[in-house]
Amino acid sequence: MTLITESVGEAAEFLINGQITAFPTETVYGLGASIQHEAAIQNIFTAKGRPSDNPLIVHIADLDDLNYLVEQPLNQNIYYLIKAFWPGPLTLILPLNKNIKLSPMINAGLNSIAIRMPSHPAALDLIRKVKSPLVAPSANLSGKPSPTSYLHVLEDFNNIIPCILKGTITDYGLESTIINCLNPNNFQLLRAGALEVEKIEKIIPLEIKNNNFKKAASKPLSPGMKYKHYAPKAKVNIIDTNSKIINASEAAYIGLTDKPEKFKKICLANNLDDYAKNLFAFFRACDEENIQIIYTERPQRQGIGLAILERLIKAASG
């Protein structure tokens, strides 16, 4: 039986004892394990059905952990990003400290490591109580829409994982933005996310490639690059304002523009932030009603719209 608790201390005990626990972050709920417990890390892959070559993001609560995990010294631009956006929804791909022993399951055996410092108070408190960084991919079955409430986690993992730390609905509803910092002269966007690219570009130069939306090479540096993600059971169609709608009465729609068609289910977002926050929850609600087709309005490729579009493309076709 999965324990649902609001006690950070109680949830921390599971992690300290080498078990896995779901917990809220400001982006989506994560499925956590201490980096000190290799068996627990393996249990994450098993529970999620996650491919072994899909790296995990390490969550920290203190910069001392960063200094321990990564090769020093770091490029000055990395510190600019940390000062501007940590704690927050930004993941950095950094060179792994060669002098530490780290389970290769965490970083798929690469010479790099993905790290972020979440801003959610319960997440930070949990990491500090465990006294260890946590790996924490999204707390959903691999490929499904990410969880934005503890009920979504329970839907996927009831009686499978031992504990869920109950929190409120997540602030952003989308995963963190991921930046590849391995080349000090060429920082690259690997995954658009909750932190808008435009804000990052005010701090450092950033390379953004159209192939962020395509299938990655055989060894991805970060999650969200190689495999189909965020997908409901329904077929996802990305539409523009003048696209033709077929069988609307049997379909669902989410977007910013009100449509004349009578859909079976609809989520009309007030703005892009609202679109992002409700997207995965809407996908899951459509699954519950066994809806077979979901129409999603194509957002502009700017601000949080870039991250929404990336999720829609992954959900529609991988």
Number of C-alpha atoms within 10 A of each C-alpha: 9 14 17 20 15 14 14 19 14 16 26 24 15 17 27 17 13 18 22 30 27 28 29 28 28 25 29 28 32 28 25 27 33 28 22 18 17 16 15 21 25 17 16 23 18 14 18 20 13 18 12 16 20 23 27 25 24 25 27 23 23 15 12 9 15 21 13 13 24 22 16 12 7 15 14 10 16 18 12 14 16 18 10 13 19 18 17 20 25 25 30 27 23 24 20 21 18 12 10 11 9 17 16 14 18 23 24 20 15 16 15 24 27 27 24 24 25 25 17 20 11 20 26 20 15 25 24 16 17 20 16 20 25 29 25 25 27 27 31 27 21 21 19 21 25 30 29 32 20 22 16 20 24 21 13 17 20 17 12 12 21 17 26 29 24 22 21 12 20 19 17 23 27 30 27 25 23 28 26 24 23 19 12 12 11 13 20 19 20 26 25 28 28 28 23 19 22 12 12 19 11 9 13 14 13 19 13 15 10 6 10 17 20 15 15 16 9 10 14 19 26 26 20 26 24 21 19 18 23 26 24 26 18 20 16 22 19 20 16 14 12 6 10 8 14 11 12 17 12 14 22 24 28 22 26 19 13 13 13 6 12 14 17 16 18 18 17 15 18 11 12 18 18 16 24 24 22 19 25 24 19 21 25 22 15 23 14 11 10 13 19 15 20 27 23 21 21 20 22 13 12 13 19 23 22 21 25 26 22 21 27 24 20 22 24 20 14 20
